[in-house]
């Protein structure tokens, strides 16, 4: 069935259900158009940062995962939602018929309240608990779209959880005519465990396996990684078959998200310890990779997206630079064009799939 992109307006909270980081730059109006520069901080500053990180690493018993967990992961506290406990004495069931919001504002907001029931009715999600290879229990949310062939596996950004993102998932399913499968990270939302690089990679693999369990072929899956979600998206795509990958405001690597490169930079000093080395992983992805980044992103500069596009084995041309967009308002800044561009990428993937199937010997 042909994918249809509707012309309905973009919801104002779409896709960025977490607070912006830091104040806006005072000279925003004076900046020229186009991507902002991404500059080396200088050798003295880099040496200080590298030394400070060495001290922190030593205090954490040289456990990179513990250090990254403190610097990289910011789950909402309290989570936006909870999964009700089973009746006393009853074993937990994998299927979750409803969720409870922990914020009165969400309970009273019609955009969220309709998602309390997770029975898979039209416009609502199925919620199912998954067990990862590392023993954590994570909720998954599946928005089924009748007649759709593509399933977008959505790995969300930091400082949010699946409860806050439910309207976004529903809008993606409706606007792009796709199934959407989203999963929580360990330590976020109603998931057990703690957020560490290895746990989040296991979470993403469990979500991939859930897509297969729901009847989707690997060639129907498009991984969508937003911000920190770009790391598990690249990790899975480098190890599993997928149709395509979308990297929304991605990080080139975990250390590069903290500092730029250059003389004595931690990027060089601790390269072998970098927990989210998307620059390495993207070279191993056999599927087309579509990079989307805001030119005014000061949290994860656009250069991260450019580096990943340049390093990708099969970059989708051209990347989508959203003029004037920051890290947390990209969809709002892009407006309707965002769904047009993303829909065009999905159409290009479908066309390539048909061409490959028509080749002799395929």
ABEGO torsion letter per residue (X at the ends): XBBBBBABBBBAABGBBBBBBEBBBAAAAABBBEBBBBBBAEAAAAAAAAAAAAAAAAAAGGBAAAAAAAAABBBBOBBABBBBBBBBGBBBBABBABBBBABAAAAABAAAAAAABBAGBBGBBBBBBBBBAAGBBBBBBBBBBBGBABBBBBBBBBGBBAAAAAAAAAAAAAAAGBBBBBBBBBGBEABBEBBBAAAAAAAAAAAAAAAAAAGBBAAABBBBBBEAAAAAAAAAAAABBBABBBBBGBBABAAAAABBBEBGBAAAAAAAABABBAAAAAAABABBBBBBBBAABAABBAAAAAAAAAABABBBOBBBBBBGBBAAAAAAAAEAAAAAAAAAAAAAAAAAAAAAAABBGX
